[in-house]
């Protein structure tokens, strides 16, 4: 993928995946609503750690099997973004492992360079 600023510079893979997820997320808000709800169930049970894959599995079951509402697969590659969203909304309950995604650190440093006064 080319960066919109310069056709020769490939877009950071983290930025590209994040843009893709944001568009998908806007079309499927029910996924976040259930991920958020089930994450609070985990907190209420007193668990300190949980699997985001397992939580998303429960979301998939609810939407596909129980409600018959989802005709689109929920991409596994988007789960880390739901974890990051959970951590932003409930920072005092870090139940999921939150490692950096490929290219995430580079994107953060690029953003800092663009806002730097030096």
QUISULGI-V75606 format. One record per residue. N is the residue number from 1. PSI is psi as a letter, one per 40 degrees, with the letter a starting at -180 (NA if undefined). Layout:
n=N psi=PSI
n=N psi=PSI
This chain:
n=1 psi=h
n=2 psi=i
n=3 psi=i
n=4 psi=e
n=5 psi=d
n=6 psi=h
n=7 psi=e
n=8 psi=e
n=9 psi=h
n=10 psi=i
n=11 psi=i
n=12 psi=h
n=13 psi=d
n=14 psi=d
n=15 psi=d
n=16 psi=d
n=17 psi=d
n=18 psi=d
n=19 psi=d
n=20 psi=d
n=21 psi=d
n=22 psi=d
n=23 psi=d
n=24 psi=d
n=25 psi=d
n=26 psi=d
n=27 psi=e
n=28 psi=g
n=29 psi=d
n=30 psi=d
n=31 psi=d
n=32 psi=d
n=33 psi=d
n=34 psi=d
n=35 psi=d
n=36 psi=d
n=37 psi=d
n=38 psi=d
n=39 psi=d
n=40 psi=d
n=41 psi=d
n=42 psi=d
n=43 psi=d
n=44 psi=d
n=45 psi=e
n=46 psi=e
n=47 psi=h
n=48 psi=d
n=49 psi=i
n=50 psi=i
n=51 psi=h
n=52 psi=d
n=53 psi=d
n=54 psi=d
n=55 psi=d
n=56 psi=d
n=57 psi=d
n=58 psi=d
n=59 psi=d
n=60 psi=d
n=61 psi=d
n=62 psi=d
n=63 psi=d
n=64 psi=d
n=65 psi=d
n=66 psi=d
n=67 psi=e
n=68 psi=f
n=69 psi=d
n=70 psi=h
n=71 psi=e
n=72 psi=h
n=73 psi=i
n=74 psi=h
n=75 psi=h
n=76 psi=d
n=77 psi=e
n=78 psi=e
n=79 psi=d
n=80 psi=d
n=81 psi=d
n=82 psi=d
n=83 psi=d
n=84 psi=d
n=85 psi=d
n=86 psi=d
n=87 psi=d
n=88 psi=d
n=89 psi=d
n=90 psi=g
n=91 psi=d
n=92 psi=e
n=93 psi=g
n=94 psi=g
n=95 psi=e
n=96 psi=i
n=97 psi=h
n=98 psi=g
n=99 psi=i
n=100 psi=i
n=101 psi=i
n=102 psi=h
n=103 psi=e
n=104 psi=d
n=105 psi=d
n=106 psi=d
n=107 psi=d
n=108 psi=d
n=109 psi=d
n=110 psi=d
n=111 psi=d
n=112 psi=d
n=113 psi=d
n=114 psi=d
n=115 psi=e
n=116 psi=i
n=117 psi=e
n=118 psi=NA
